[in-house]
Amino acid sequence: MRRLTPFVFVLALLSACGKPPAPPAPVADEATLRSTAGGDVVGFVTPDGAHGWLNIPFAAPPVGDLRWRAPRPAATWDGVRDATAFSPRCAQISNRLNESEGVKPGVILGSEDCLYLNVYAPPDAEGKTLPVMVWIHGGANVWGRASSYEGSRLALNEDVIIVTAQYRVGPFGFFAHPSLRDDAETDRDLAANFALLDLAASLEWVRDNIAAFGGDPSRVTIFGESAGGANVAALLASPFAEGLFHRAIIQSGSFDSATADLAEREHKNSATEIANRLGAASADDLRGVSVDALFDAYRDGAFEFLDMPTMIQDGVSLPGFPLRDAFVSTQLFHAVPIMTGTNRDEMKFFNSSRPDLIKRRFFLFPAPRDPEYYDAMNDYLSRIWRIRSVDEPAAMMAEADHSDVYGYRFDWDESGKFLLSDFSKLIGAGHAVEIPFVFNRFEFFGPRYDKIFFHKKTAESREALSRTMGAYWASFARDGAPTATSGPGWPQWSRNGGSLIVFDSAEDGGVAISNAVATMEDLIAELKSDPRLSAAQRCSVAAEITVWLNGLGTQIERDLDCPGQES
């Protein structure tokens, strides 16, 4: 029987319930007519009562001779552009998460013509100057789309403007080849992170046009999750984003980057190696390759995420040194107010389908093989994510006298059970689970799965936590300091130590402040003596750390006298 992820097996089991009816197509509403620099657009009224505009171009299609170039201005149009349907996603290969759409892994989706954005606003926003929040989607920078994130409830609840923007992903968004640099027409064409250039172009559109929708171009917040959070961190250090945003929120992001040499020639899927596989010797040859042929050059049979370097230290769109090092000085990054946080059980999302960790009762219902080992493994790996993405960079910025830094941890783990599977244990406060709370939209993982994960028993407490989180996020966008009448004061990170705000339901601890700073030293000490783990299991955890943080993990393996490691 084909192995299914926890997300997909539930969909299969519930298929007998019938496919939920498709929502009615949006209808253009004259009340939403707005004028932009490109031309007039008309949107629609969302089912929640917000105004929405979809598929607005912020750059020219990056196709043909514009593939692997910095975005060029979008063409203007005559008449009124209908903005009631989403644009295609950017070209990408599907993975198992697409099965909820009825798409098998390994299918090429989307289009190179994908540089469009969507706007959501309260119905009375016109003529106002509301804070603007620009969402950057995740997906390992090789996958994902803006249309997965519907911003109307957050816009209505908090009186803000929400923008969701697309950007080139995979090899179209990150590609470092010398022939492309030799063929550059502008300084920005010399970059290797075309995705960051796209995001900067979307922010330029916001600067020039958002006032027509009731937004304040002097109060723009960028926020994103996972790869979207990593892109927020990168924009903080990109010279091309200077002055285009005024606050930044990093949700489960990273501060890591790849060297230019790795991206160009030292990685197994470097740009040079891909060009060689394609027989492409020049920029014209590369731009003439079909989308199918380009993706085929990366395929390894897994069809999960493309294995390729992203967030490249190109010396153009990013510094030529590690991204993390930019945050040691306010001269090296845009020192705006910053929020950064992670979910307590980040890695459970990824490890919940690993056959070495998960068994399947009756071949279908996933559950941990060894619950203590499963929890311990995910605990250590998730804490490393927190250390690398919250405690360490926040401390660096505080040391650099940047005081407007706020940390958080998301702990909600009250998802439901389905027959023999307990998702509160299997997924917990896993990767991406906070997104529905921020957007106040629990229609997120798919209609059938949402009924289990966000079950009726937790509806009231989920709504309360969601509204509190939305208030913090929006107040941060409004004033640069996160506050909420339904939650405690959120302290800044300081040189004397960090303080996190912890988000959980009232039944499970509520929203509270934690002064516990996470460090690698403490984590290693705990791992060495963790009573939940056998010696072999400690070595397995250390090996996982080695995959993530090579040098440090190898030293831990040596300290634990793991097989194959010399002391």
matplotlib code that plots the C-alpha trace (Angstrom):
import matplotlib.pyplot as plt

x = [0.0, 1.4, 2.6, 0.5, 1.3, -0.9, -2.4, -3.3, -4.5, -7.3, -8.4, -8.6, -10.6, -13.1, -13.5, -16.8, -18.2, -18.2, -16.3, -17.4, -19.1, -16.9, -17.4, -19.2, -16.9, -16.3, -18.3, -16.9, -18.4, -18.2, -17.7, -14.2, -13.1, -9.7, -7.0, -3.4, -0.3, -0.9, -4.6, -8.0, -8.9, -12.2, -12.4, -15.1, -16.7, -15.4, -17.9, -16.6, -17.5, -14.0, -13.0, -10.5, -8.5, -6.6, -4.1, -2.7, 0.7, 3.6, 6.2, 6.5, 6.2, 9.8, 9.7, 11.8, 14.7, 13.5, 14.0, 16.8, 16.7, 15.6, 11.9, 11.0, 8.0, 4.6, 2.8, -0.1, -3.6, -6.6, -10.0, -10.7, -8.8, -11.0, -9.3, -11.6, -9.5, -6.1, -3.1, -1.3, 1.2, 4.9, 6.3, 7.1, 7.0, 4.2, 4.8, 2.7, 1.1, -0.6, -2.6, -5.3, -5.8, -6.0, -2.5, 0.0, 3.7, 6.1, 3.7, 4.8, 2.4, 2.0, 3.6, 6.7, 4.2, 3.3, 4.4, 1.1, -0.2, -3.6, -5.0, -7.6, -9.1, -11.9, -14.9, -14.5, -10.7, -10.8, -9.5, -7.9, -4.2, -4.3, -1.2, -0.2, 0.9, 2.6, 2.6, 5.4, 4.4, 6.6, 7.5, 11.3, 11.6, 10.8, 7.0, 3.9, 1.5, -0.1, -3.6, -3.3, -3.6, -6.9, -6.4, -10.0, -10.6, -7.3, -8.0, -11.5, -10.7, -7.7, -8.5, -5.4, -4.6, -3.3, -1.2, -0.1, 2.6, 4.1, 7.8, 9.8, 10.6, 13.1, 15.6, 13.7, 14.1, 17.6, 20.3, 23.9, 25.5, 28.4, 26.8, 23.8, 26.0, 28.0, 24.6, 23.4, 21.7, 21.5, 23.3, 20.4, 20.6, 23.9, 22.1, 21.4, 18.4, 15.7, 13.0, 14.3, 14.3, 10.6, 9.7, 11.4, 9.4, 6.2, 7.1, 7.8, 4.3, 2.9, 4.8, 3.4, -0.1, -1.4, -2.8, -5.5, -6.7, -6.6, -3.1, -0.3, 2.9, 4.9, 3.7, 4.4, 5.1, 6.6, 5.7, 6.2, 6.4, 9.1, 10.8, 8.7, 10.2, 13.7, 12.9, 11.9, 15.3, 17.0, 15.1, 16.3, 19.8, 19.1, 20.2, 17.3, 14.7, 15.9, 13.1, 10.4, 9.1, 9.1, 8.6, 9.3, 7.8, 9.7, 7.6, 9.6, 12.1, 15.9, 18.9, 21.0, 22.4, 24.5, 27.9, 28.1, 30.6, 28.2, 25.3, 27.4, 29.6, 30.1, 26.7, 25.4, 22.6, 24.7, 23.8, 26.8, 26.0, 22.4, 23.6, 25.9, 23.1, 21.1, 23.9, 23.4, 26.6, 25.3, 22.7, 20.6, 20.8, 19.6, 16.8, 15.7, 15.3, 11.7, 10.2, 9.9, 13.5, 14.8, 12.9, 13.8, 17.5, 16.8, 14.7, 15.9, 12.8, 11.6, 9.5, 9.5, 11.4, 14.1, 17.5, 19.2, 20.9, 18.7, 19.4, 22.7, 25.5, 25.7, 27.2, 24.4, 20.9, 22.5, 25.9, 28.8, 29.1, 26.7, 23.3, 23.4, 26.5, 24.6, 22.8, 25.8, 25.7, 22.8, 25.0, 24.5, 20.7, 17.6, 17.1, 13.3, 11.3, 11.5, 9.4, 10.8, 9.4, 9.0, 6.6, 7.4, 7.1, 8.3, 9.9, 6.9, 5.3, 8.2, 8.9, 5.3, 5.7, 9.1, 8.8, 11.7, 9.7, 6.1, 4.2, 0.8, -1.8, -3.8, -1.5, -3.2, -3.4, 0.0, 1.3, 4.8, 6.7, 8.3, 6.4, 9.2, 11.9, 9.6, 9.0, 12.6, 13.9, 11.4, 12.1, 15.8, 15.5, 12.7, 14.7, 17.7, 15.3, 14.3, 17.9, 19.0, 16.0, 15.1, 17.5, 20.8, 19.8, 17.8, 20.8, 23.1, 20.8, 20.4, 24.2, 24.3, 22.0, 18.9, 16.3, 13.2, 13.3, 10.5, 10.6, 7.7, 6.9, 3.7, 2.6, -1.0, -1.3, -4.9, -5.7, -8.1, -8.0, -9.2, -9.8, -6.4, -4.4, -3.9, -2.8, -2.0, 0.8, 1.7, 1.8, 1.4, 2.5, 4.1, 5.4, 2.8, 0.1, 0.3, -0.7, -4.4, -4.3, -2.6, -5.0, -8.0, -8.9, -9.1, -9.9, -6.3, -5.2, -8.2, -11.9, -11.8, -8.7, -9.6, -12.6, -10.4, -7.4, -9.5, -12.4, -15.5, -14.5, -11.7, -13.5, -14.1, -10.6, -9.0, -10.9, -9.8, -6.1, -6.4, -7.9, -5.1, -2.4, -4.0, -4.1, -0.4, 0.6, -1.6, -0.5, 3.1, 2.2, 0.4, 2.9, 6.0, 5.4, 3.2, 0.4, -3.0, -5.7, -6.3, -2.6, 0.4, 2.9, 5.4, 9.0, 11.8, 14.8, 17.7, 21.4, 20.7, 18.7, 15.7, 12.0, 9.6, 5.8, 4.3, 1.0, -1.4, -5.0, -6.4, -7.0, -3.3, -1.4, -2.7, -0.6, 2.3, 5.9, 8.8, 12.2, 14.0, 16.7, 17.5, 21.2, 23.1, 25.2, 22.1, 20.6, 23.8, 24.1, 20.5, 21.0, 24.0, 21.9, 18.3, 16.7, 14.2, 16.9, 19.1, 22.8, 21.9, 19.0, 21.2, 23.5, 20.6, 19.6, 23.2, 23.3, 20.2, 21.9, 25.0, 22.8, 21.6, 24.7, 27.6, 30.5, 28.6, 26.6, 29.8, 31.4, 28.3, 28.6, 32.3, 31.4, 28.8, 31.2, 28.9, 29.9, 32.1, 33.2, 36.8, 37.2]
y = [0.0, 3.4, 5.4, 8.4, 11.4, 12.2, 15.1, 12.9, 9.7, 11.6, 13.0, 9.5, 8.2, 11.0, 10.9, 9.1, 12.3, 13.8, 16.7, 20.0, 22.3, 24.9, 28.4, 30.7, 32.6, 36.2, 38.8, 42.2, 45.0, 48.6, 49.7, 48.3, 50.3, 51.7, 53.5, 52.4, 53.5, 50.7, 51.4, 50.9, 47.7, 46.4, 43.7, 42.0, 41.7, 38.6, 36.3, 37.9, 41.4, 42.7, 44.1, 42.0, 42.5, 39.6, 39.1, 42.7, 42.7, 44.3, 43.5, 42.3, 38.6, 37.2, 35.1, 34.8, 37.2, 38.4, 34.9, 35.3, 39.1, 41.6, 42.3, 45.0, 47.4, 45.9, 47.1, 49.5, 48.7, 50.6, 50.2, 48.4, 45.3, 42.5, 41.6, 38.8, 35.6, 34.5, 34.4, 31.1, 30.1, 30.4, 27.4, 24.6, 20.8, 19.5, 17.4, 15.4, 18.5, 19.1, 15.8, 17.7, 19.5, 16.2, 16.7, 13.9, 14.6, 15.3, 17.3, 20.7, 23.4, 27.1, 29.5, 31.6, 34.5, 34.8, 38.1, 39.3, 40.3, 40.4, 43.0, 42.7, 45.7, 46.7, 47.9, 51.5, 51.7, 54.0, 57.4, 56.2, 55.6, 52.1, 50.0, 47.6, 44.0, 42.3, 38.5, 36.3, 32.7, 29.7, 26.5, 26.1, 28.7, 26.1, 25.7, 27.6, 30.3, 33.5, 32.2, 29.8, 32.8, 34.7, 37.9, 39.3, 38.3, 39.7, 42.9, 43.2, 42.2, 44.6, 47.4, 46.8, 46.3, 42.8, 42.2, 38.7, 38.6, 35.9, 35.5, 33.2, 29.9, 27.1, 27.5, 30.5, 32.4, 31.3, 30.7, 31.7, 31.2, 33.2, 33.4, 35.2, 37.7, 38.3, 39.0, 41.4, 44.6, 46.3, 46.1, 44.2, 41.6, 40.5, 39.1, 35.4, 35.8, 36.8, 36.0, 38.7, 41.2, 40.2, 40.8, 44.2, 45.0, 44.1, 46.4, 49.2, 48.6, 48.9, 52.1, 53.6, 52.3, 51.2, 54.6, 54.0, 51.0, 52.9, 51.9, 54.0, 53.6, 54.8, 51.9, 48.7, 45.5, 42.4, 39.1, 35.5, 32.0, 29.3, 30.2, 33.4, 34.2, 33.5, 35.9, 38.5, 38.1, 38.4, 41.5, 43.0, 42.7, 43.4, 46.8, 46.8, 46.7, 49.8, 52.1, 49.9, 48.5, 49.7, 46.6, 42.9, 39.6, 36.3, 33.3, 30.0, 31.5, 31.2, 33.4, 31.0, 31.4, 29.6, 30.7, 31.9, 29.1, 26.4, 27.8, 28.2, 25.1, 23.2, 21.7, 18.6, 20.8, 23.9, 26.2, 25.1, 21.4, 22.0, 23.9, 21.1, 18.5, 20.7, 21.2, 25.0, 26.9, 30.5, 32.7, 32.4, 28.6, 28.7, 31.1, 28.9, 25.8, 24.7, 24.7, 20.9, 20.4, 22.7, 20.8, 17.5, 18.4, 18.5, 15.4, 12.6, 10.5, 11.9, 14.7, 16.4, 19.7, 20.5, 20.0, 23.2, 26.2, 29.2, 32.5, 32.9, 35.3, 36.9, 40.3, 42.0, 41.3, 40.0, 40.6, 38.4, 36.9, 34.8, 36.4, 35.7, 37.9, 40.9, 41.2, 42.0, 45.7, 48.1, 49.3, 46.0, 45.5, 47.7, 48.3, 48.4, 46.8, 43.1, 40.1, 36.6, 33.4, 29.6, 26.9, 24.6, 21.4, 22.7, 19.4, 17.2, 18.4, 17.0, 13.9, 12.7, 10.8, 9.2, 5.4, 5.0, 7.2, 6.4, 3.1, 2.7, 0.8, -1.3, 0.1, 3.5, 5.3, 6.9, 6.9, 7.3, 4.0, 5.1, 8.1, 9.2, 9.0, 10.7, 13.6, 13.9, 13.8, 16.6, 18.6, 18.9, 19.6, 22.1, 23.9, 24.2, 25.9, 28.3, 28.9, 29.6, 31.8, 33.5, 33.5, 33.8, 36.5, 38.4, 38.5, 39.6, 42.5, 43.5, 43.4, 45.8, 48.2, 47.4, 47.3, 46.9, 43.1, 40.8, 37.0, 34.5, 30.8, 29.2, 26.3, 25.4, 21.6, 20.8, 19.3, 16.5, 12.7, 10.6, 6.9, 5.6, 8.7, 11.6, 14.7, 16.6, 14.1, 13.5, 17.1, 19.2, 22.8, 21.9, 23.9, 26.2, 25.6, 29.2, 30.6, 30.0, 31.7, 34.8, 35.0, 34.0, 31.5, 27.8, 26.7, 26.1, 22.4, 21.4, 21.2, 17.5, 17.7, 21.0, 19.3, 17.0, 19.3, 22.2, 20.4, 22.0, 21.5, 24.0, 26.6, 29.1, 28.9, 28.9, 32.1, 33.8, 32.9, 33.9, 37.3, 37.9, 37.0, 39.1, 42.1, 41.7, 41.4, 44.3, 46.6, 45.9, 46.9, 50.0, 51.3, 49.2, 47.6, 44.5, 45.0, 43.5, 44.3, 40.5, 39.7, 40.7, 43.3, 41.9, 42.8, 43.6, 41.4, 43.0, 42.6, 41.3, 38.3, 37.5, 37.2, 35.4, 35.7, 32.2, 31.7, 29.0, 28.6, 29.6, 25.9, 25.1, 28.0, 31.0, 33.8, 34.3, 35.6, 33.3, 34.4, 31.2, 31.7, 28.7, 28.0, 25.3, 24.6, 23.8, 21.7, 19.6, 19.1, 17.9, 15.6, 13.9, 12.9, 12.7, 9.8, 9.4, 8.2, 5.2, 5.7, 4.7, 7.1, 10.0, 9.2, 9.2, 12.7, 13.9, 12.5, 14.5, 17.6, 16.8, 16.9, 20.4, 21.9, 19.8, 20.8, 21.0, 17.8, 15.9, 17.1, 16.0, 12.6, 12.4, 13.5, 10.8, 8.2, 7.4, 4.6, 5.8, 8.9, 9.1, 10.7]
z = [0.0, -0.9, 2.1, 2.8, 4.9, 7.9, 5.9, 2.9, 4.6, 6.3, 3.0, 1.6, 4.6, 4.4, 0.6, 1.2, 2.7, -0.8, -2.2, -0.6, -3.0, -4.6, -3.4, -5.9, -8.2, -7.1, -9.0, -9.9, -7.7, -8.8, -5.2, -5.5, -8.6, -7.9, -9.9, -9.9, -11.8, -14.3, -14.8, -13.2, -11.4, -10.1, -7.4, -5.4, -2.0, -0.1, 1.7, 5.0, 3.7, 2.9, -0.4, -2.5, -5.6, -7.2, -9.9, -10.1, -12.0, -10.2, -12.8, -16.4, -17.0, -16.5, -19.6, -22.7, -22.6, -19.1, -17.6, -15.0, -15.1, -12.5, -12.8, -15.3, -15.0, -15.7, -18.8, -18.3, -19.6, -21.0, -19.5, -16.3, -15.3, -13.8, -10.5, -9.3, -10.1, -8.9, -11.2, -11.8, -9.2, -10.1, -12.0, -9.6, -9.1, -7.0, -3.9, -1.5, 0.0, -3.4, -3.1, -1.2, -4.5, -6.4, -7.8, -7.6, -6.7, -9.5, -11.7, -13.1, -12.0, -12.6, -15.0, -15.4, -15.9, -12.2, -10.7, -9.4, -6.0, -4.2, -1.9, 0.9, 2.7, 5.0, 3.0, 4.3, 3.8, 0.8, 1.8, 5.0, 5.8, 7.3, 8.1, 5.4, 5.9, 3.0, 3.3, 1.8, 1.4, 2.4, 0.6, 0.9, -1.8, -4.4, -4.0, -2.8, -3.9, -2.7, -3.3, -0.4, 2.0, 2.2, 4.1, 4.5, 8.1, 9.4, 7.4, 8.9, 12.4, 12.8, 10.3, 8.2, 4.5, 3.6, 0.5, -0.6, -3.2, -5.5, -6.4, -8.6, -6.9, -7.5, -10.3, -11.7, -8.4, -7.4, -10.1, -10.1, -13.5, -15.0, -18.5, -17.0, -15.3, -18.5, -20.2, -17.5, -18.8, -15.4, -12.1, -10.6, -13.3, -11.7, -8.8, -8.2, -5.9, -8.4, -5.9, -3.6, -6.5, -7.2, -3.6, -3.7, -6.8, -5.1, -2.3, -4.8, -6.1, -2.6, -2.1, -5.3, -5.3, -1.9, -1.0, -3.6, -1.5, 1.9, 2.9, 4.4, 2.3, 5.3, 7.5, 5.6, 7.5, 5.7, 7.3, 6.2, 7.4, 6.8, 3.5, 3.6, 7.0, 5.6, 2.8, 5.3, 7.0, 3.6, 2.8, 6.0, 4.6, 1.0, -0.3, -2.8, 0.0, 1.8, 2.7, 1.3, 4.6, 8.2, 10.3, 9.8, 11.2, 10.8, 11.5, 11.6, 9.2, 9.1, 8.9, 6.8, 3.3, 0.7, -0.6, -4.2, -5.0, -3.7, -5.8, -8.9, -9.0, -5.8, -5.2, -6.9, -8.4, -8.9, -11.7, -13.7, -13.2, -14.3, -17.4, -18.2, -18.0, -20.3, -22.7, -22.3, -22.9, -23.1, -21.5, -24.7, -24.4, -20.8, -21.6, -24.5, -22.3, -21.7, -18.2, -18.4, -19.5, -16.7, -14.0, -15.4, -14.9, -11.2, -10.8, -8.5, -8.3, -5.0, -6.4, -3.0, -3.0, -5.4, -3.9, -4.8, -3.0, -2.3, -0.5, -2.2, -1.0, -4.4, -3.3, -5.2, -3.7, -0.5, 1.1, -0.1, 3.4, 5.5, 6.0, 9.7, 10.0, 8.7, 12.1, 14.1, 13.1, 12.4, 9.5, 7.8, 8.0, 7.9, 11.6, 11.7, 14.5, 14.2, 15.5, 15.2, 16.5, 16.0, 16.9, 19.8, 17.8, 14.4, 13.3, 14.0, 10.8, 8.8, 10.9, 11.1, 7.9, 8.5, 8.5, 11.0, 13.5, 12.6, 12.4, 10.8, 12.6, 10.2, 7.4, 7.6, 11.0, 11.8, 15.4, 16.9, 17.1, 20.4, 21.8, 24.1, 21.4, 18.9, 21.4, 22.3, 18.7, 17.7, 20.9, 20.3, 16.6, 17.1, 19.8, 17.5, 15.0, 17.8, 18.9, 15.3, 14.4, 17.6, 20.5, 18.6, 16.1, 18.7, 21.0, 18.1, 17.3, 21.0, 21.3, 18.2, 20.2, 18.1, 20.9, 18.8, 18.7, 20.0, 20.3, 20.5, 20.7, 19.5, 21.7, 20.7, 20.3, 20.7, 17.3, 17.2, 17.1, 14.2, 15.1, 16.0, 15.3, 17.8, 15.9, 19.1, 19.7, 16.0, 14.9, 18.0, 17.7, 14.4, 11.5, 9.9, 12.5, 13.7, 10.2, 10.6, 14.0, 12.5, 9.6, 11.8, 9.1, 10.1, 6.6, 5.8, 5.3, 3.3, 4.2, 5.2, 7.2, 8.9, 10.4, 12.4, 13.1, 14.1, 15.8, 17.2, 20.9, 20.5, 18.4, 21.2, 22.6, 19.1, 18.2, 21.4, 20.8, 17.1, 17.9, 20.5, 18.0, 15.3, 17.7, 18.5, 14.8, 13.7, 16.6, 15.6, 12.0, 13.3, 15.9, 15.7, 19.2, 19.7, 22.2, 22.8, 25.5, 25.9, 26.5, 28.6, 27.7, 25.3, 26.4, 24.0, 23.8, 25.7, 26.2, 29.7, 28.4, 26.2, 27.0, 24.8, 24.7, 24.5, 22.6, 23.8, 24.6, 28.0, 28.8, 28.3, 29.9, 27.9, 26.6, 28.9, 29.1, 29.4, 30.4, 29.6, 26.9, 24.8, 24.1, 22.3, 25.4, 27.5, 24.7, 24.3, 28.1, 28.2, 25.3, 26.9, 30.0, 28.7, 30.6, 27.8, 25.4, 25.1, 24.1, 20.6, 20.4, 21.7, 18.8, 16.4, 17.6, 17.3, 13.8, 12.9, 14.3, 12.2, 9.1, 10.1, 11.7, 10.4, 12.7, 15.9, 15.4, 14.6, 17.9, 19.8, 18.2, 19.3, 22.9, 23.1, 21.7, 18.9, 16.4, 13.6, 15.5, 16.7, 20.1]

ax = plt.figure().add_subplot(projection="3d")
ax.plot(x, y, z, "-o")
ax.set_aspect("equal")
plt.show()
